Amino acid sequence: MKENAQNSFKWLAVLMHYSDGVLPVGAYAHSMGLEGLVQQGVIQTAADLGLFLERDVIDSLCRTDIPLAGHAWRASAENDLQFLAELDALSLAARPSRQLREALSKIGRQQWKVYQQTWSKQKDEELLSWKYYQSPVVMGHIFQRERTPVEAVAWSLCYQTFSMVLQSALKLLPIGPRATQSLLHSALEVCCEKLGESLIVPIDEIGASNPMWDLAAARHEQAPARMFIS
């Protein structure tokens, strides 16, 4: 009975592992467009950053990343690898900026490699037919295989994304760790009322538009100086 209880909560260990900011997937090397927004003067203060998280980042999560992860989780439950590959392609197509598309593919590939070396029992090559390895789709698949509730997948995506942006902000803006923790708490609170609906957004409604963010990410590649990968 004790062993059954331990197995029933194993998904928590997986969730904590993949939500850890030090997971070696290269996320620390990307600012996800934040550096470009700082260079353009759009984000200069903690208040600016808070608005960006609670308006722009959450909108992108709820309209694109979380719906994709939710569909991937359900497709994985049905072992529909063809639909997973289609979701992978859709995730790439939903990113107007090449920089953001490539960042999510690089991170997703590393997430899958880490999974193959750790929790995966099959050690299979089932995703080698995937073309892009977009992170939201990879994480939806991994978490379902480890019996993680789909709601927890959404929370993990939010936490990972906010953490990535806030870690970048520590290097780009005059704010400290306490300020970033306050911003993280506020952003997570805003998510509370939106995650349920985000998980069931229909396929043909997935996608968000934010020209300011997209242009900042695209211009970052040609910036005279950069701290993060463009």
Protein Blocks (a to p, Z undefined) as FASTA:
>chain_A
ZZmmmmmmmmmmmmmmmmpmklcghlmmpgghmmmmmmnomambfklmmmmmmmmmmmmm
mmmmmmmmmmmmmmmmnopaklmmmmmmmmmmmpmbfklmmmmmmmmmmmmmmmmmmmpm
nlpaklmmpmnlpaklmmmmmmmmnopafklmmmmmmmmmmmmmmmmmmmmpccdfklmm
mmmmmmmmmmmmmmmmmmmgcfklgccddfklmmmmmmmmmpcbdfbdZZ
